[in-house]
Amino acid sequence: MPRIRVEVDGATYEDDVEPRLLLVHYLRERLGKVGTPVGCDTSNCGACTVLMDGMSVKSCSVLAVQADGSDVTTVEGLGIDGTTHPMQRAFHEEHALQCGYCTPGMIMASLDLLRENADPSETEVREGLEGNLCRCTGYQNIVKAVRRAAKEMREPAGQEVTP
């Protein structure tokens, strides 16, 4: 059985894994990272999206052995010292969820989008998240949340911005 070493949410893990074990199952079943849901198991919905080495991946389409040597961030690893990340806060404040099943994947994909484009337009947010499905919200509040978080992440609290 292959042995992997992976950093997940700031902690390093070394484990023997079956070669066919999916990253989503490794995270949930071996590490207890249940904030990453199993959605479709076919990479269609994006609910299982995590960041691997800073880029979003659908963890149901990545084998755990492929994550060997990588840094993986789940939705559970976002806040610092018990605070919520600006993206998590924006999703809450903009009511960008209903059932919440897609929310972890949406948040993680949104962070990758902002890594590439710190100030996306509404259209760019919609295009950037098109690999993540939500069957409840109609996306309007998700788009508002991403744009709100983008602004907050560009303009830290207490910093005045001139027009």
C-alpha positions in Angstrom: 0.0 0.0 0.0 1.4 3.4 -0.9 2.3 5.8 1.9 1.4 9.5 1.5 2.4 12.6 3.4 0.0 15.5 3.1 -0.6 18.7 4.9 -4.3 19.3 5.6 -5.4 22.6 7.2 -2.0 23.2 8.6 -1.4 19.7 10.1 0.8 17.1 8.5 -0.5 13.5 8.1 1.3 10.4 7.0 -0.8 7.4 6.1 -0.9 4.2 4.1 -3.7 4.4 1.6 -5.3 2.2 -1.0 -4.2 3.3 -4.4 -7.9 3.9 -5.5 -8.9 5.9 -2.4 -10.4 9.2 -3.4 -9.1 12.4 -1.7 -12.7 13.2 -0.5 -13.0 9.9 1.3 -9.5 10.2 2.8 -10.4 13.7 4.2 -13.7 12.6 5.6 -13.1 9.0 6.7 -9.5 9.1 7.8 -9.0 12.7 8.9 -12.6 13.5 10.0 -12.8 16.5 7.7 -16.5 16.2 7.2 -17.0 19.8 6.2 -16.1 18.6 2.7 -19.3 16.8 1.5 -19.5 14.0 -1.0 -21.9 15.3 -3.6 -22.2 13.5 -6.9 -18.9 11.4 -6.9 -18.6 12.2 -10.6 -17.0 15.7 -10.4 -20.2 17.4 -11.8 -21.4 19.3 -8.7 -18.3 20.8 -7.1 -19.6 20.3 -3.5 -16.4 18.5 -2.6 -14.1 21.3 -3.8 -10.9 21.9 -1.7 -7.7 23.8 -2.4 -4.7 21.7 -3.3 -1.5 23.7 -3.4 -3.7 26.8 -3.6 -5.8 25.7 -6.6 -9.3 24.4 -6.4 -9.8 20.7 -7.1 -12.9 18.5 -6.9 -11.7 16.0 -4.3 -14.0 13.3 -5.7 -11.8 13.3 -8.8 -8.4 13.2 -7.1 -6.9 10.1 -5.7 -5.3 10.5 -2.2 -2.0 9.3 -3.6 -2.1 12.2 -6.1 -2.2 14.6 -3.1 1.1 13.2 -1.7 3.4 16.1 -0.9 0.6 18.6 -1.3 -0.9 21.2 0.9 -4.7 20.8 1.1 -7.1 23.3 2.6 -10.6 22.4 3.4 -13.4 24.8 4.4 -12.6 23.8 8.0 -9.1 25.2 7.7 -10.0 28.7 6.6 -10.5 30.7 9.8 -7.6 31.9 12.0 -7.9 31.4 15.8 -11.6 30.6 15.6 -12.5 33.5 13.5 -14.4 33.1 10.2 -12.7 33.8 6.9 -14.0 36.9 5.0 -15.5 34.5 2.4 -17.3 32.5 5.0 -18.6 35.7 6.7 -19.8 37.1 3.3 -21.7 33.9 2.5 -23.4 34.2 5.9 -24.1 37.9 5.7 -25.4 37.8 2.1 -27.6 34.8 2.8 -25.7 32.9 0.1 -27.0 29.5 1.1 -30.2 27.7 1.7 -29.6 24.0 2.3 -25.9 24.5 2.6 -24.8 21.4 0.8 -22.9 23.2 -1.9 -21.5 25.9 0.4 -18.1 24.5 1.3 -17.3 23.8 -2.4 -18.6 27.2 -3.4 -16.5 29.0 -0.8 -13.3 27.1 -1.8 -13.9 27.6 -5.6 -14.6 31.3 -4.8 -11.2 31.6 -3.1 -9.5 30.2 -6.1 -11.3 32.6 -8.3 -10.2 35.5 -6.2 -6.6 34.2 -6.3 -6.7 34.7 -10.0 -8.9 37.9 -10.1 -9.1 40.0 -6.9 -11.9 42.2 -8.2 -14.2 40.1 -10.4 -17.3 41.5 -12.0 -20.7 39.7 -11.6 -20.2 38.0 -14.9 -16.7 36.9 -14.0 -17.9 35.4 -10.7 -20.7 33.5 -12.5 -18.2 32.2 -15.1 -15.6 31.4 -12.4 -18.1 29.3 -10.4 -19.8 27.5 -13.3 -18.3 24.2 -12.3 -20.1 24.3 -8.9 -23.8 23.7 -8.8 -26.4 25.0 -6.4 -30.0 23.8 -6.7 -31.5 26.1 -4.1 -30.3 29.7 -4.4 -30.4 30.8 -8.0 -26.8 32.1 -7.4 -27.6 35.8 -7.0 -26.7 35.9 -3.3 -23.6 33.7 -4.0 -22.4 36.2 -6.5 -23.0 39.1 -4.0 -21.2 37.2 -1.3 -18.1 36.6 -3.5 -18.0 40.2 -4.5 -18.4 41.4 -0.9 -15.6 39.1 0.3 -13.4 40.2 -2.6 -13.8 43.8 -1.5 -13.2 43.0 2.1 -10.1 41.0 1.2 -8.8 43.9 -0.9 -9.6 46.5 1.7 -8.9 45.2 5.2 -11.1 46.5 8.1 -10.2 49.9 9.4 -8.5 50.9 6.2 -10.2 53.9 4.5 -10.5 53.8 0.8 -10.7 57.0 -1.2 -13.1 57.1 -4.1 
